[in-house]
Amino acid sequence: MTHEAQNEAVRAQFTQQAEPYAKLTAALPQSGRGHSALFGVLRPSPADTVLDVACGTGSLTLALARVTRQVTGIDLTEAMIDQGRAAQAKEGITNVDWQVGDVLPLPFPDETFSLVVSKAAFHHLADPAAVLVEMARVCSRGGRIALNDVGPDPETADAFNRVEKLRDPSHARALTPAQLRSLGQQAGLVETAFSSQLTPQLPLEAILAASFPNPGDMDAVRAQYHADAQSGANTLGLKAALVGGQIMIQYPMTLVVWQR
C-alpha cells in the first residue's frame, strides 16, 4: 500500500474511532497518568521540548505536558486531535500545541525537540523506517527518541497481523521486537534502552466496541479470538483467555529508546 493510500485508510478508520477510542484509552490501566514504565526510562524533565508523533487522542501528549516545558502533538486525523484538545481544555493544560498533519515528512525544522516519542502508532505506517528517520531529524543532538508499539513474537507475527488487519483495516504491519530495534540501527541511532512486555489483561469486547472492521467481518474477528481463548494455543500472540465469562487479551508491547 502506498503512503497516501495508507493515510486515507487511517483517516477513515480513526475518524470513526475518535470518540470511542478516547473513552477506551481513558478506561485502560495505562491511560492518563499511568505511563510510568515509559516515563521511568525516558525521564522527561521540565527542560524538555517534546514531539508526540501520531499522537491520537493525546493521552501521552497530555501526560508529558504535565512534566515538561512544551509538547507538540501531531496526528493525521482531525477528529482524534479534537479529542485531545477537549481533554486539554478539561484539564486546564496550557503547554500543548496540536497539529493536524502528515508525519512523512514531519513539518518541523531540524533539531527542534529534545525528546521525540511515538506510541501505538508505527503498525499503522506504510514506511515506518522513513518516519523514524524523520523523528531523528527533528530531534536535537544528544536528545532522545522513543518508540513504543505492538511487537509480536516472530512465531505469531503473521497471525497477529492478519487478525489485527481484519479488526482494523488501517492496520499495516506490526514489526517484531528485533525489527523495531533494527529501525534505529538503520537510522544510525544509539540504542539506550529496550524492553518487551505484555499489557495488563484487556477486555476484548471493549476493544471491539472501538473498532470498525469492514462490513461482515466483526463476527469473523470475534470468532478468531474466541477460538484462541478456548484452545489455549495462543496462535495470535495475544494470550487470549476466558476470565469471568469474558475474553481478555494482552498486547505484546515493545519499547525502544535511542539517543540522537
DRENMAR-271910 format. One record per residue: residue in one letter; x, y, z of N, C-alpha, C, O in turn. Coordinates in steps of 0.1 Angstrom, whole numbers, padded with zeros to 4 digits, always signed. Last residue first. Example, Ala and Ser with C-alpha at 12.3 -4.5 7.8 and 13.67 -1.06 7.14 Angstrom:
% residues 2
S+0128-0022+0071+0137-0011+0071+0129+0000+0079+0134+0011+0080;A+0132-0057+0078+0123-0045+0078+0132-0033+0078+0142-0033+0085;
END
This chain:
% residues 260
R+0201+0105+0199+0204+0111+0186+0219+0115+0186+0224+0120+0176;Q+0194+0074+0214+0200+0088+0216+0204+0093+0202+0210+0085+0194;W+0164+0055+0218+0177+0058+0212+0181+0072+0216+0173+0080+0220;V+0144+0029+0231+0148+0043+0232+0162+0044+0226+0171+0036+0228;V+0116+0009+0226+0130+0011+0223+0133+0026+0224+0125+0034+0220;L+0093-0014+0237+0098-0001+0239+0112+0000+0235+0120-0008+0241;T+0065-0034+0227+0080-0032+0227+0083-0017+0228+0077-0009+0222;M+0039-0055+0238+0044-0041+0236+0059-0041+0236+0066-0047+0245;P+0013-0076+0231+0028-0076+0233+0033-0062+0229+0032-0058+0217;Y-0018-0073+0248-0010-0070+0236+0005-0070+0240+0009-0065+0250;Q-0040-0097+0259-0029-0089+0263-0020-0086+0250-0016-0095+0243;I-0076-0102+0266-0064-0103+0257-0053-0094+0263-0055-0084+0270;M-0104-0120+0276-0094-0110+0279-0082-0112+0270-0078-0124+0268;I-0138-0127+0273-0125-0129+0267-0116-0117+0271-0120-0105+0269;Q-0158-0135+0302-0154-0127+0290-0140-0130+0285-0132-0134+0293;G-0162-0151+0324-0172-0151+0314-0169-0142+0302-0178-0141+0293;G-0138-0148+0340-0151-0143+0345-0162-0142+0334-0170-0133+0335;V-0120-0152+0311-0119-0148+0325-0132-0142+0330-0137-0132+0324;L-0104-0169+0287-0117-0166+0292-0116-0164+0307-0112-0172+0315;A-0078-0153+0268-0082-0162+0278-0096-0159+0283-0100-0147+0282;A-0050-0147+0246-0065-0147+0248-0069-0158+0258-0065-0169+0258;K-0024-0139+0241-0027-0146+0254-0042-0145+0257-0047-0143+0268;L-0017-0131+0216-0024-0121+0225-0028-0127+0238-0036-0120+0246;G-0008-0147+0196+0002-0140+0204-0004-0130+0213+0002-0120+0217;L-0025-0163+0181-0025-0149+0178-0014-0141+0186-0012-0129+0182;T-0022-0188+0193-0017-0187+0179-0017-0172+0175-0009-0169+0166;N-0027-0199+0219-0020-0186+0217-0015-0184+0203-0004-0178+0201;A-0041-0221+0226-0029-0223+0218-0021-0210+0216-0009-0211+0213;G-0064-0223+0240-0052-0221+0248-0039-0221+0240-0028-0221+0245;S-0089-0227+0229-0079-0238+0227-0067-0236+0236-0060-0246+0239;Q-0103-0205+0237-0108-0218+0241-0098-0229+0239-0097-0238+0247;A-0088-0184+0226-0090-0185+0241-0094-0199+0245-0090-0204+0255;D-0090-0189+0199-0077-0189+0205-0078-0191+0221-0070-0198+0227;A-0117-0187+0195-0111-0200+0192-0098-0200+0199-0094-0211+0205;H-0120-0159+0201-0127-0169+0209-0121-0183+0207-0119-0190+0217;Y-0106-0147+0180-0102-0145+0194-0108-0156+0203-0101-0161+0211;Q-0122-0156+0159-0108-0160+0159-0103-0158+0174-0095-0167+0179;A-0147-0145+0163-0146-0160+0163-0131-0164+0165-0128-0174+0171;R-0143-0118+0160-0146-0123+0173-0144-0138+0174-0139-0143+0184;V-0138-0118+0132-0128-0113+0142-0131-0119+0155-0122-0125+0161;A-0163-0127+0122-0151-0135+0120-0139-0131+0129-0132-0139+0134;D-0179-0106+0131-0182-0120+0136-0169-0128+0134-0166-0137+0142;M-0169-0084+0116-0168-0084+0130-0170-0098+0136-0163-0102+0145;D-0173-0084+0088-0160-0090+0093-0160-0091+0109-0152-0099+0114;G-0195-0071+0078-0195-0085+0078-0183-0092+0084-0183-0104+0086;P-0177-0043+0067-0190-0049+0069-0189-0064+0068-0183-0070+0058;N-0144-0040+0083-0153-0039+0071-0166-0047+0074-0166-0056+0082;P-0143-0028+0117-0139-0036+0106-0148-0034+0094-0159-0028+0095;F-0138-0007+0139-0147-0006+0128-0142-0014+0116-0137-0009+0106;S-0137-0005+0175-0132-0010+0162-0142-0009+0151-0154-0011+0154;A-0146-0002+0200-0139+0010+0194-0133+0006+0181-0124+0013+0176;A-0156-0026+0206-0165-0015+0206-0159-0003+0200-0167+0006+0196;L-0133-0042+0208-0142-0043+0196-0152-0032+0195-0156-0028+0184;I-0125-0034+0234-0116-0031+0222-0125-0032+0209-0123-0023+0200;A-0145-0045+0249-0143-0030+0249-0134-0026+0238-0137-0015+0232;E-0143-0072+0243-0154-0065+0238-0153-0050+0239-0159-0043+0231;L-0118-0079+0256-0119-0079+0241-0131-0071+0237-0130-0063+0227;P-0103-0062+0282-0115-0069+0277-0117-0068+0262-0117-0057+0257;L-0069-0070+0289-0078-0060+0284-0091-0067+0279-0090-0078+0273;Q-0043-0074+0312-0054-0080+0305-0064-0069+0302-0068-0061+0310;P-0015-0052+0306-0024-0059+0315-0035-0065+0307-0037-0061+0295;T+0008-0060+0279-0001-0051+0286-0009-0059+0297-0009-0071+0296;L+0040-0076+0281+0026-0077+0278+0018-0066+0285+0022-0062+0296;Q+0071-0064+0268+0063-0069+0278+0048-0069+0274+0045-0062+0264;S+0104-0054+0264+0093-0061+0257+0084-0067+0268+0089-0076+0275;S+0128-0028+0261+0120-0037+0269+0109-0043+0261+0104-0036+0251;F+0158-0009+0260+0149-0018+0253+0141-0026+0263+0147-0031+0273;A+0179+0019+0256+0170+0011+0264+0161+0003+0255+0158+0007+0244;T+0197+0030+0237+0200+0032+0252+0191+0024+0261+0194+0022+0272;E+0211+0029+0206+0201+0024+0214+0205+0025+0229+0216+0021+0233;V+0218+0055+0185+0224+0047+0195+0213+0042+0205+0207+0050+0212;L+0211+0055+0149+0209+0059+0163+0215+0050+0173+0218+0038+0170;G+0210+0050+0122+0223+0055+0128+0221+0060+0142+0229+0068+0146;A+0189+0039+0110+0189+0053+0111+0201+0059+0117+0203+0071+0118;Q+0194+0012+0114+0194+0017+0101+0194+0032+0100+0200+0038+0091;Q+0190+0011+0142+0203+0008+0136+0204+0014+0122+0214+0020+0119;G+0162+0016+0143+0172+0026+0149+0186+0024+0144+0193+0033+0141;L+0153-0007+0131+0150+0006+0125+0159+0017+0130+0164+0025+0123;S+0159-0028+0148+0167-0026+0136+0165-0013+0129+0173-0007+0122;R+0139-0027+0167+0152-0023+0171+0161-0020+0159+0169-0011+0159;L+0118-0038+0151+0117-0024+0156+0131-0019+0160+0134-0007+0158;Q+0128-0064+0147+0126-0055+0135+0125-0040+0140+0130-0031+0133;A+0127-0074+0173+0140-0073+0166+0139-0063+0154+0148-0056+0151;P+0099-0073+0178+0109-0065+0186+0122-0063+0179+0128-0052+0179;T+0082-0071+0146+0087-0079+0158+0096-0070+0166+0101-0060+0161;L+0057-0048+0136+0070-0053+0135+0074-0061+0147+0069-0058+0158;A+0025-0049+0121+0033-0048+0134+0046-0055+0132+0047-0066+0128;R+0013-0032+0094+0020-0043+0098+0027-0040+0111+0034-0030+0113;A-0014-0017+0092-0005-0020+0081+0003-0033+0085+0001-0043+0079;H-0047-0011+0099-0035-0017+0104-0027-0021+0092-0031-0027+0082;S-0071-0002+0089-0060+0007+0088-0047+0001+0094-0036+0008+0093;P-0090-0022+0096-0085-0022+0082-0073-0012+0080-0067-0012+0070;D-0091-0041+0123-0089-0026+0120-0082-0025+0106-0070-0028+0105;R-0096-0068+0121-0103-0060+0131-0103-0045+0128-0112-0038+0129;L-0079-0075+0100-0093-0078+0099-0101-0069+0109-0112-0064+0105;K-0055-0068+0111-0059-0062+0098-0074-0064+0096-0081-0055+0091;E-0054-0085+0132-0055-0071+0135-0059-0063+0122-0067-0053+0123;V-0052-0110+0120-0064-0107+0127-0065-0092+0131-0077-0087+0131;R-0027-0107+0106-0039-0110+0099-0052-0106+0107-0061-0100+0101;N-0009-0101+0127-0012-0091+0117-0024-0094+0109-0032-0085+0105;F-0010-0126+0140-0013-0114+0147-0017-0103+0137-0027-0096+0138;A+0000-0143+0121-0014-0145+0125-0019-0132+0132-0030-0128+0131;D+0026-0133+0119+0018-0133+0107+0003-0135+0111-0005-0128+0106;A+0037-0135+0146+0035-0122+0139+0026-0122+0127+0017-0113+0125;T+0043-0157+0160+0029-0154+0159+0026-0141+0151+0015-0137+0150;E+0071-0159+0158+0063-0171+0156+0048-0168+0154+0041-0176+0148;P+0081-0134+0166+0082-0139+0152+0073-0150+0149+0067-0151+0138;D+0058-0117+0187+0069-0126+0185+0069-0131+0171+0059-0131+0164;P+0048-0082+0181+0045-0096+0182+0058-0105+0181+0068-0101+0174;G+0046-0054+0194+0058-0061+0188+0056-0076+0190+0061-0082+0200;V+0032-0021+0194+0030-0036+0195+0041-0043+0188+0046-0039+0177;D+0055+0004+0206+0045-0001+0197+0043-0016+0200+0051-0023+0206;N+0073+0031+0211+0066+0021+0219+0054+0016+0211+0045+0024+0208;L+0103+0048+0209+0092+0042+0201+0086+0031+0209+0093+0022+0214;A+0120+0078+0214+0114+0066+0219+0103+0061+0211+0094+0069+0206;I+0149+0096+0215+0138+0092+0206+0133+0079+0211+0140+0070+0214;R+0166+0124+0229+0161+0110+0230+0150+0108+0220+0141+0117+0218;G+0196+0144+0221+0182+0142+0225+0178+0127+0225+0186+0118+0220;G+0220+0147+0209+0220+0143+0224+0206+0141+0229+0205+0137+0241;R+0207+0171+0188+0218+0162+0191+0219+0160+0206+0219+0169+0214;S+0171+0170+0186+0183+0177+0188+0195+0167+0191+0192+0156+0195;C+0150+0158+0161+0155+0156+0175+0168+0163+0176+0177+0162+0167;V+0143+0157+0135+0138+0168+0142+0142+0168+0157+0138+0177+0165;R+0156+0133+0126+0160+0146+0120+0155+0158+0129+0163+0168+0131;A+0143+0113+0140+0157+0116+0143+0161+0130+0138+0168+0137+0145;M+0119+0114+0126+0119+0117+0141+0133+0120+0145+0135+0129+0154;E+0127+0106+0101+0122+0120+0103+0122+0123+0118+0125+0135+0121;V+0134+0080+0107+0145+0089+0102+0140+0104+0104+0148+0112+0108;L+0109+0070+0113+0119+0071+0123+0130+0080+0119+0135+0088+0128;V+0097+0072+0087+0092+0080+0098+0102+0081+0109+0104+0092+0115;A+0112+0052+0074+0113+0066+0069+0108+0076+0080+0113+0087+0082;A+0103+0029+0087+0117+0033+0087+0119+0048+0084+0127+0055+0090;P+0075+0027+0081+0080+0031+0095+0095+0035+0095+0098+0044+0103;D+0056+0032+0058+0070+0032+0058+0076+0036+0071+0080+0048+0073;A+0029+0030+0065+0033+0023+0053+0049+0022+0053+0054+0013+0047;L+0018+0026+0099+0026+0033+0089+0030+0024+0077+0033+0013+0078;H+0006+0013+0120-0003+0019+0110+0005+0026+0099-0002+0032+0090;H+0025+0006+0137+0019-0005+0130+0009+0000+0120+0003-0008+0112;F+0032+0029+0151+0040+0025+0140+0034+0014+0131+0037+0012+0120;A+0015+0035+0173+0012+0041+0160+0020+0035+0148+0015+0035+0137;A+0021+0033+0201+0010+0026+0195+0006+0031+0181-0006+0032+0178;K+0038+0064+0203+0033+0052+0210+0021+0047+0202+0012+0054+0198;S+0068+0082+0200+0056+0077+0193+0051+0064+0200+0059+0055+0203;V+0088+0112+0206+0082+0099+0210+0071+0095+0200+0065+0103+0193;V+0116+0131+0213+0106+0127+0202+0101+0113+0205+0108+0104+0206;L+0131+0157+0229+0125+0144+0231+0114+0141+0221+0105+0149+0219;S+0139+0181+0221+0149+0173+0228+0144+0159+0231+0152+0150+0234;F+0133+0195+0188+0129+0189+0200+0140+0181+0207+0148+0175+0201;T+0146+0204+0164+0136+0213+0171+0133+0208+0185+0130+0216+0194;E+0164+0194+0144+0168+0196+0158+0159+0205+0166+0164+0214+0173;D+0150+0210+0115+0159+0200+0121+0162+0204+0135+0162+0216+0139;P+0115+0221+0116+0129+0222+0113+0138+0211+0120+0133+0205+0129;F+0086+0202+0107+0093+0209+0117+0108+0210+0112+0113+0201+0105;P+0066+0183+0096+0066+0197+0093+0074+0206+0103+0068+0216+0107;L+0078+0152+0086+0074+0160+0097+0076+0174+0094+0086+0178+0089;P+0068+0140+0053+0078+0144+0063+0071+0151+0075+0060+0156+0073;L+0052+0122+0075+0062+0119+0065+0060+0129+0053+0052+0126+0044;V+0030+0127+0090+0043+0125+0097+0054+0122+0088+0066+0120+0092;D+0006+0153+0083+0013+0140+0080+0026+0139+0088+0032+0150+0092;G-0017+0168+0107-0008+0167+0096-0001+0154+0094-0003+0145+0103;V-0027+0191+0130-0032+0180+0121-0023+0180+0109-0022+0189+0102;Q-0012+0197+0161-0011+0199+0146-0018+0188+0139-0015+0176+0142;W-0012+0215+0192-0017+0204+0184-0016+0207+0169-0018+0219+0165;D+0007+0222+0219+0004+0227+0206+0000+0214+0198+0007+0205+0197;V+0006+0228+0254+0005+0219+0243+0001+0226+0230-0008+0234+0230;N+0004+0241+0279+0017+0240+0272+0017+0229+0261+0027+0222+0260;T-0019+0241+0295-0017+0252+0286-0004+0250+0277-0003+0258+0267;I-0046+0223+0308-0032+0223+0305-0029+0233+0294-0037+0234+0284;G-0072+0219+0319-0065+0232+0320-0051+0232+0317-0043+0240+0323;E-0087+0197+0314-0076+0196+0325-0069+0209+0327-0061+0210+0336;K-0103+0205+0294-0110+0200+0306-0100+0200+0318-0103+0202+0329;A-0085+0211+0274-0093+0221+0280-0099+0217+0293-0100+0225+0302;Q-0075+0184+0269-0066+0195+0273-0074+0206+0280-0070+0211+0291;A-0098+0172+0259-0092+0167+0272-0083+0178+0278-0082+0180+0290;A-0101+0187+0235-0111+0187+0245-0106+0182+0259-0110+0188+0269;R-0077+0180+0222-0080+0194+0226-0091+0195+0237-0089+0203+0246;G-0081+0153+0217-0070+0158+0226-0072+0172+0231-0070+0175+0242;Q-0103+0154+0200-0105+0147+0213-0094+0151+0223-0096+0153+0235;D-0091+0166+0179-0103+0173+0186-0105+0167+0199-0108+0174+0209;I-0074+0146+0170-0068+0159+0176-0079+0166+0184-0077+0172+0195;M-0093+0129+0159-0085+0125+0171-0079+0137+0178-0079+0137+0190;A-0103+0144+0138-0112+0140+0149-0105+0135+0161-0109+0137+0172;E-0081+0147+0121-0086+0158+0129-0095+0154+0140-0094+0161+0151;T-0054+0126+0118-0068+0126+0118-0074+0137+0127-0071+0138+0139;L-0026+0126+0120-0032+0128+0106-0047+0130+0107-0053+0137+0098;D-0010+0146+0145-0017+0134+0141-0024+0137+0127-0028+0148+0124;I+0012+0157+0170+0008+0158+0156+0001+0145+0152+0006+0134+0156;G+0018+0178+0197+0012+0165+0193+0007+0167+0178+0000+0176+0175;T+0043+0192+0216+0036+0193+0203+0031+0179+0200+0038+0169+0199;V+0050+0206+0247+0047+0194+0239+0039+0198+0227+0030+0205+0227;Q+0072+0221+0270+0063+0223+0259+0062+0210+0251+0072+0203+0249;R+0084+0212+0295+0082+0226+0292+0072+0228+0281+0063+0237+0283;T+0069+0185+0314+0079+0191+0305+0075+0205+0302+0064+0210+0306;V+0048+0174+0328+0062+0173+0334+0073+0179+0326+0084+0178+0329;R+0025+0175+0315+0024+0178+0329+0038+0179+0335+0040+0185+0346;A+0030+0167+0289+0029+0181+0292+0029+0185+0307+0033+0196+0310;L+0028+0139+0291+0041+0146+0290+0041+0160+0293+0050+0166+0299;A+0000+0137+0292+0008+0132+0304+0022+0138+0303+0028+0142+0314;L-0006+0147+0267-0010+0155+0279-0003+0150+0292+0001+0158+0300;T+0005+0127+0251+0008+0141+0249+0005+0149+0262+0014+0156+0266;L-0009+0104+0259+0006+0105+0262+0010+0120+0261+0018+0124+0269;S-0035+0111+0249-0032+0106+0263-0018+0108+0267-0015+0114+0278;G-0042+0120+0223-0034+0128+0232-0032+0123+0246-0028+0132+0254;T-0055+0106+0204-0063+0114+0212-0056+0121+0223-0061+0128+0231;G-0027+0106+0183-0040+0101+0185-0048+0111+0193-0048+0123+0190;C-0001+0112+0176-0004+0113+0190-0018+0108+0193-0022+0106+0205;A+0021+0110+0157+0009+0102+0156+0002+0101+0170+0001+0090+0175;V+0045+0119+0180+0043+0116+0166+0031+0106+0165+0031+0096+0172;D+0052+0145+0201+0045+0132+0201+0039+0129+0187+0030+0136+0182;L+0080+0162+0211+0071+0160+0199+0065+0146+0201+0073+0136+0203;V+0090+0185+0236+0086+0172+0232+0078+0172+0219+0069+0181+0217;T+0116+0199+0255+0105+0202+0245+0103+0189+0237+0112+0183+0232;D+0126+0198+0289+0123+0191+0276+0113+0198+0268+0103+0203+0273;A+0128+0208+0314+0136+0214+0304+0133+0209+0290+0137+0215+0280;P+0115+0191+0332+0109+0205+0329+0116+0212+0318+0111+0222+0312;S+0119+0158+0316+0122+0169+0326+0115+0182+0322+0111+0184+0311;P+0114+0123+0314+0112+0136+0309+0113+0147+0320+0110+0144+0331;R+0126+0095+0315+0129+0106+0325+0126+0120+0319+0136+0128+0319;L+0124+0072+0300+0127+0085+0293+0131+0096+0303+0139+0104+0299;V+0119+0052+0319+0130+0051+0310+0134+0064+0304+0146+0067+0304;G+0096+0061+0332+0108+0057+0340+0120+0055+0332+0131+0057+0337;F+0078+0066+0312+0085+0077+0319+0097+0073+0327+0107+0081+0328;L+0071+0040+0306+0077+0048+0296+0085+0060+0302+0096+0063+0299;A+0059+0032+0331+0070+0025+0325+0078+0033+0315+0091+0033+0315;S+0039+0052+0335+0050+0051+0344+0062+0044+0338+0074+0048+0340;H+0015+0063+0325+0026+0060+0316+0039+0058+0323+0050+0062+0318;G-0008+0071+0338-0003+0057+0340+0008+0053+0330+0009+0042+0327;R-0023+0093+0336-0010+0094+0343-0003+0081+0344+0008+0080+0351;G-0038+0080+0308-0036+0093+0316-0023+0093+0322-0013+0093+0315;S-0037+0044+0311-0041+0057+0305-0037+0068+0314-0032+0066+0325;Q-0033+0017+0317-0021+0026+0314-0025+0039+0308-0017+0045+0302;P-0059+0005+0320-0050+0006+0332-0038+0016+0330-0033+0021+0339;L-0084+0024+0303-0074+0014+0304-0065+0016+0315-0063+0027+0320;A-0102+0045+0300-0105+0035+0309-0095+0024+0311-0096+0016+0320;A-0091+0061+0281-0092+0067+0294-0096+0056+0304-0093+0058+0316;T-0092+0044+0259-0079+0047+0265-0080+0053+0278-0072+0051+0287;L-0121+0045+0255-0114+0033+0258-0101+0035+0265-0098+0030+0275;K-0126+0072+0249-0132+0066+0261-0125+0053+0265-0123+0051+0277;A-0111+0074+0225-0108+0083+0237-0114+0077+0249-0107+0077+0260;Y-0125+0056+0209-0111+0053+0213-0107+0061+0225-0100+0056+0234;P-0150+0068+0206-0149+0055+0214-0135+0052+0218-0133+0046+0228;E-0140+0091+0191-0147+0092+0204-0147+0079+0212-0143+0080+0224;A-0125+0080+0168-0120+0090+0177-0127+0090+0191-0120+0089+0201;Q-0133+0061+0149-0128+0056+0162-0126+0067+0173-0126+0064+0185;Q-0139+0075+0126-0149+0068+0133-0145+0064+0147-0154+0064+0156;T-0113+0085+0121-0124+0095+0122-0136+0088+0129-0143+0094+0137;F-0099+0062+0119-0098+0069+0131-0108+0081+0132-0110+0086+0143;Q-0106+0052+0093-0108+0044+0105-0109+0052+0117-0118+0050+0126;A-0100+0073+0075-0113+0067+0075-0116+0060+0088-0127+0061+0094;R-0073+0077+0081-0083+0088+0083-0097+0082+0084-0104+0086+0093;V-0062+0052+0073-0061+0057+0087-0071+0068+0090-0078+0067+0100;A-0067+0053+0046-0073+0042+0054-0073+0046+0069-0082+0043+0076;E-0052+0075+0038-0066+0075+0037-0073+0065+0045-0084+0067+0051;N-0026+0065+0044-0031+0077+0051-0047+0077+0050-0053+0080+0060;Q-0025+0045+0025-0025+0041+0039-0030+0053+0047-0038+0051+0057;A-0024+0061+0002-0035+0052+0004-0036+0047+0018-0047+0046+0023;E+0001+0074+0007-0012+0082+0007-0024+0073+0008-0034+0077+0015;H+0019+0053+0006+0018+0061+0018+0005+0068+0018-0002+0069+0028;T+0005+0022-0008+0013+0035-0009+0011+0043+0004+0001+0041+0011;M+0008-0012+0000+0000+0000+0000+0009+0012+0000+0019+0013+0007;
END
